[in-house]
């Protein structure tokens, strides 16, 4: 027994030692030294007590966790120079991104010590002075972006030794002199625009667009290998009148055809809409990128507690797919380079200015509750307004209730619907306590409620209604809009309660707030439920799917009572959300869902003609809807 115990202790100690040694301690302290001496307006979760490889924002380690191989800190508010003997100690580093910050000083000497670098992003900072003469230490470098800084001097000739270089961007600096030999076979992307460079660049024009050389003092125009003056001198013979007339007519015809093609393409684009996710966003935000310094654009604004590290360029490069389109804008699923997935909402019809927009974002971004989807970051410019949220992989409740029906996917059982109702109520009640108890959500609907990790409802899209044109309200909230709401910007907390009540009825019935009947008639859910209850055929209200689970009839009736009290026509007759939370939580403590019964109750799904053989759930009318009227 003694030998076995000793062996066990040895094995445990060995395992602990292995785990401890896997943590890159030296790299960890190098990063701590770096961030200790650099001012940063955004809080980072770098802590000596946590794992650098598994917890730290913007840090990536190799597969065994023994070395740091990537540091991505774009747009985190770094200010000042790069302190010596910090980043240079990360000898295994392959990717370094400090772009879109406020870094100053000469080119950081520490970075020249990183012999394994493959990608270096320092753009949109305030670095200045000459570039290093010897760049050959980066023999594996494939991407070098030093654009939009204040570098001056000549482009070092050693840049031609970077034989693996794929992309080189030195635009918008103050570099001067001749361009060194850039005959690098791997080079695919080049931008030298807006410097003071001179010399002959015609030898590069076959590979790169002329825009790569604009804004310099080259001896020949980038769009031609020979100067226009030389061309005129070589072709000086006079043209005949017939030739001139033919040229004029030909030019007119060509211009007419070009205009016709332009009108045709424009009309096709208007009819066809977006050809791909984020394509329009890319066009506008690319323009914003060039205005970043001149107009003082703040870039992506992150909120405290956000462990993500990305900027606008990361979003543009991300693969994206459309999750949905509403009146307030389209939402995209964006997969970033570090495998993080976020939801990005592109707002449209924002009518408030930057100050009011940022104030509202600050209110929303500082709300932290398990049942309120956290706003992680936002972006504002004249042409583009973006909001970044966590991505919920199961989709919205609307998708789970409606879009996936009939696809043999997991259906929503009663316990799940009860948890969704409880979570959404808790989230909305918390929202109503903010801003001195005056904050209103303004857009409660099933497509804005998601399932969190514990499968409870989670409320999203908070506070957008006050930013938008009032003309958007009737469309976006059709079926959820309280009778008293004429302008979405003037909604009350009681209006949120009404919308939540509609949502409860949607959960119970499986029907959309506004839907078509078997014919062409449009049915409003609140009116339909009220009419069925008045006829004392309450059992006809509930979703057929819910009848697969036994012994929940009374609980469903209790939920129905709550829903009908919330959709009372007069605002003062509706309960407060804190009261709603108490009522919903009192229905039952949620337990694991029972298996569906094999003898599923059946009914006539047409809701007309012969009544079903399902249990006739008929509480007294005084128990249901005593405060509700036909809406």
Secondary structure, DSSP 8 states (H G I E B T S, - for coil): -HHHHHHHHHHHHHHHHHHHHHS-HHHHHHHHHHHHSSEESS-----TTS-TTTTSTTEEE-TTSSSEEEEE-TTS-EEE---TTTGGG-TT--EEE--SSEEEESS-GGGGG-TT-SEEE--SSEEEEE--S--TT-TT--EEE--SSEEEE---GGGGG-TT--EEE--SSEEEEE------TT--EEE--SSEEEE--GGGTTTS-GGGG-SSEESS-TT-SS-HHHHHHHT-----HHHHHHHHHHHHHHHHHHHHHHHHHHHHHHHH--SSTTHHHHHHHHHHHHTTTTTT----EE-TT------HHHHHHSEEEEEEEETTEEEEEEE-TTS-EEEEEEE--B-S-HHHHHHHHHHHHT--BTTB--EEEEEE-SS-EEEEEE--TT-BHHIIIIITTTSS-----HHHHHHHHHHHHHHHHHHHTHHHHT-------GGGEEE-TTS-EEE-STT-GGGB-GGGHHHHTTTT--TT-SSGGG--HHHHHHHHHHHHHHHHH---SEEE-SSS-EEEHHHHHHHHHHTT-GGGTS-GGGGGSSS-HHHHHHHHHHHHHHT-SSGGGS--HHHHHHHHHTT----------SS-----TTSSSS--SS------TTTSSTT----
